Amino acid sequence: MKTWMRCVARRVRVRVRVRVRGDAGMTTSEYAVGTIAACGFAAVLYKVVTSGAVSSALQSVVERALDAQF
């Protein structure tokens, strides 16, 4: 096999290997951004659940459930 053919064949094999393998997972920066987003969402959810309106609504639901007669 000629030298240039081996070079072309090697490039094709490398490209096929890269495309087949694909992306194996998230990088460290993606994990960091995901963690920060999850913490922000948790903080907003905590504030909503502990607010007066939501707290009283949850309390009334629990009271109605406990007072229900089966």
Secondary structure, DSSP 8 states (H G I E B T S, - for coil): --HHHHHHHHHHHHHHHHHHH---S--HHHHHHHHHHHHHHHHHHHHHHTSHHHHHHHHHHHHHHHH---
